[in-house]
Amino acid sequence: MVDLGGGTFLMGSNDFYPEERPVREVTVGPFSIDRHPVTNRRFARFVLDTGYVTLAQRHPSSQDYPDADRELLVPGSSVFVPPKRPVDLRDIRNWWAYTPGADWTHPEGPASSLDERWDHPVVHVAHADACAYATWTGKQLPTEAEWELAARGGLPSAPYAWGDQLNPGGRRMSNTWEGQFPYQRLNSEHDRTSPVGCFPANGYGLFDMIGNVWEWTATPSQPDRPRSCCSPSTAEPEDERWIVKGGSFLCAPNYCRRYRPAARQAQPADSSTSHIGFRCVSR
């Protein structure tokens, strides 16, 4: 973990999406934060020690999802499935599919595995799953303010965690989408998640605060919560939601410019996808 002294900083942004406004002064106390997102290797140790079963591995109840297609009331999770041609970006169903058998051990469905992905961020974890892991470690999920302070890396007003340019000098600084989302990905050795630490750390020595996977926080979404641009959801407006931060490998200039510390999304608590993970803090 990395120890941070906390302090007062300017949170949010007035330059991108409405849900990030206004820029405001926020103070947080000292805390320590994981150097990188929780990996499949670490999550596997938790499961081995506790026997924990994630939400995606449990059989959903028709009482909890009365309007759901009966054929989809099976254990599974939402997986990114890239189309082969341009699609309507207003309909996220064009690239998301609820996939029976998809879970943290099978990221793309039953035929996939964690081979060569043990050091990738764990995905297909719902908010409760992340909280259960944090409790096992004696830690907690970060608040949105703690997470954003850490992501900024000591650069109080820069739009990105590393400075003013997305790709300074043409160098890729995070695992985000290059090309026309969602059908064309260019110049990337990683089709989906990447091993933690592949890209440069920020000024605090923290890896993957931007891109790779969105990260759960301990901050609930407010009634005027932003609509999620990046995840499928059949949740009702009154359903429990939590803020996720950091963007993912799916964030792209032509669709979702949320690869920044100030970016935020409201995510239904019971949703798990192939691009959401988490990290922990100690206070």
BELMOCOR-V164996 format. One record per residue. N is the residue number from 1. PSI is psi in whole degrees, 0 to 359 (NA if undefined). Layout:
n->N psi->PSI
n->N psi->PSI
This chain:
n->1 psi->161
n->2 psi->129
n->3 psi->128
n->4 psi->140
n->5 psi->1
n->6 psi->203
n->7 psi->188
n->8 psi->134
n->9 psi->168
n->10 psi->114
n->11 psi->145
n->12 psi->182
n->13 psi->144
n->14 psi->3
n->15 psi->353
n->16 psi->266
n->17 psi->149
n->18 psi->324
n->19 psi->350
n->20 psi->353
n->21 psi->156
n->22 psi->167
n->23 psi->131
n->24 psi->156
n->25 psi->128
n->26 psi->142
n->27 psi->133
n->28 psi->152
n->29 psi->176
n->30 psi->146
n->31 psi->165
n->32 psi->146
n->33 psi->145
n->34 psi->140
n->35 psi->334
n->36 psi->168
n->37 psi->156
n->38 psi->130
n->39 psi->167
n->40 psi->323
n->41 psi->315
n->42 psi->320
n->43 psi->325
n->44 psi->323
n->45 psi->320
n->46 psi->313
n->47 psi->319
n->48 psi->322
n->49 psi->325
n->50 psi->340
n->51 psi->19
n->52 psi->142
n->53 psi->121
n->54 psi->164
n->55 psi->321
n->56 psi->341
n->57 psi->356
n->58 psi->155
n->59 psi->117
n->60 psi->149
n->61 psi->139
n->62 psi->337
n->63 psi->325
n->64 psi->332
n->65 psi->69
n->66 psi->336
n->67 psi->3
n->68 psi->151
n->69 psi->127
n->70 psi->327
n->71 psi->341
n->72 psi->1
n->73 psi->59
n->74 psi->157
n->75 psi->136
n->76 psi->185
n->77 psi->171
n->78 psi->129
n->79 psi->139
n->80 psi->124
n->81 psi->103
n->82 psi->130
n->83 psi->167
n->84 psi->359
n->85 psi->169
n->86 psi->144
n->87 psi->170
n->88 psi->115
n->89 psi->354
n->90 psi->349
n->91 psi->101
n->92 psi->349
n->93 psi->348
n->94 psi->346
n->95 psi->0
n->96 psi->141
n->97 psi->127
n->98 psi->121
n->99 psi->108
n->100 psi->134
n->101 psi->354
n->102 psi->131
n->103 psi->189
n->104 psi->334
n->105 psi->346
n->106 psi->78
n->107 psi->329
n->108 psi->7
n->109 psi->181
n->110 psi->330
n->111 psi->352
n->112 psi->167
n->113 psi->182
n->114 psi->10
n->115 psi->127
n->116 psi->16
n->117 psi->18
n->118 psi->334
n->119 psi->13
n->120 psi->159
n->121 psi->140
n->122 psi->140
n->123 psi->181
n->124 psi->39
n->125 psi->127
n->126 psi->173
n->127 psi->317
n->128 psi->326
n->129 psi->316
n->130 psi->319
n->131 psi->322
n->132 psi->318
n->133 psi->315
n->134 psi->317
n->135 psi->320
n->136 psi->325
n->137 psi->353
n->138 psi->21
n->139 psi->191
n->140 psi->169
n->141 psi->148
n->142 psi->151
n->143 psi->164
n->144 psi->319
n->145 psi->317
n->146 psi->314
n->147 psi->314
n->148 psi->321
n->149 psi->315
n->150 psi->319
n->151 psi->328
n->152 psi->337
n->153 psi->28
n->154 psi->4
n->155 psi->93
n->156 psi->332
n->157 psi->4
n->158 psi->141
n->159 psi->331
n->160 psi->164
n->161 psi->348
n->162 psi->357
n->163 psi->211
n->164 psi->348
n->165 psi->145
n->166 psi->312
n->167 psi->78
n->168 psi->127
n->169 psi->22
n->170 psi->5
n->171 psi->130
n->172 psi->129
n->173 psi->352
n->174 psi->164
n->175 psi->85
n->176 psi->173
n->177 psi->130
n->178 psi->129
n->179 psi->190
n->180 psi->109
n->181 psi->143
n->182 psi->10
n->183 psi->343
n->184 psi->114
n->185 psi->124
n->186 psi->149
n->187 psi->44
n->188 psi->128
n->189 psi->353
n->190 psi->116
n->191 psi->331
n->192 psi->240
n->193 psi->163
n->194 psi->158
n->195 psi->142
n->196 psi->142
n->197 psi->6
n->198 psi->332
n->199 psi->162
n->200 psi->145
n->201 psi->158
n->202 psi->188
n->203 psi->343
n->204 psi->4
n->205 psi->23
n->206 psi->135
n->207 psi->147
n->208 psi->30
n->209 psi->336
n->210 psi->135
n->211 psi->187
n->212 psi->282
n->213 psi->146
n->214 psi->156
n->215 psi->132
n->216 psi->147
n->217 psi->174
n->218 psi->15
n->219 psi->118
n->220 psi->151
n->221 psi->145
n->222 psi->166
n->223 psi->331
n->224 psi->31
n->225 psi->150
n->226 psi->148
n->227 psi->138
n->228 psi->125
n->229 psi->344
n->230 psi->353
n->231 psi->142
n->232 psi->146
n->233 psi->136
n->234 psi->15
n->235 psi->146
n->236 psi->157
n->237 psi->329
n->238 psi->357
n->239 psi->153
n->240 psi->131
n->241 psi->152
n->242 psi->153
n->243 psi->134
n->244 psi->153
n->245 psi->156
n->246 psi->344
n->247 psi->181
n->248 psi->187
n->249 psi->350
n->250 psi->353
n->251 psi->130
n->252 psi->148
n->253 psi->329
n->254 psi->359
n->255 psi->307
n->256 psi->94
n->257 psi->56
n->258 psi->30
n->259 psi->54
n->260 psi->154
n->261 psi->324
n->262 psi->343
n->263 psi->149
n->264 psi->153
n->265 psi->153
n->266 psi->125
n->267 psi->130
n->268 psi->136
n->269 psi->329
n->270 psi->11
n->271 psi->141
n->272 psi->143
n->273 psi->174
n->274 psi->11
n->275 psi->23
n->276 psi->129
n->277 psi->213
n->278 psi->167
n->279 psi->169
n->280 psi->164
n->281 psi->162
n->282 psi->142
n->283 psi->NA
